[in-house]
Amino acid sequence: MMTLNEAELGKEYTITDVDTMGDDEIESFLFSLGCYSGEKITVVDKKKNLVVSIKDARYNIDPELAGAISI
């Protein structure tokens, strides 16, 4: 298992787990983006933050948040 930080650009992955260390606010935020177990996710760009594609939408997330998403 690896985190989203280790993903290859342009490759589609399936989210296996979202571990927010019990932070309900972050978990709720990620869920509202469609970021939950079983959903497909693609890293579109990596610079300071990651640009990810989930359900035909793009989001900019920081590396700390990306580390909580297992693929």
C-alpha positions, 0 to 999 in steps of 0.5 A: 500500500502507498499514499497519494504522495507516491502516485505516478502522474496521469495514472488512475488509482483506487483509494483503499483507505483515508486515515485522518487520524480521527480528525472528523473535520478533515475526513468530512472535507475529503468525503465531500470531495468524493475522496473515500475508499473505492473511489478512483483518483488521478494525480494530474500535477505535482509541484508544491501541492498535488492537483488530483482528479476525482469524479471529473473535478480537479482539486489542489491538496497539500502533501500532508493531506495526500499522505492520509490517502492510501491507494 
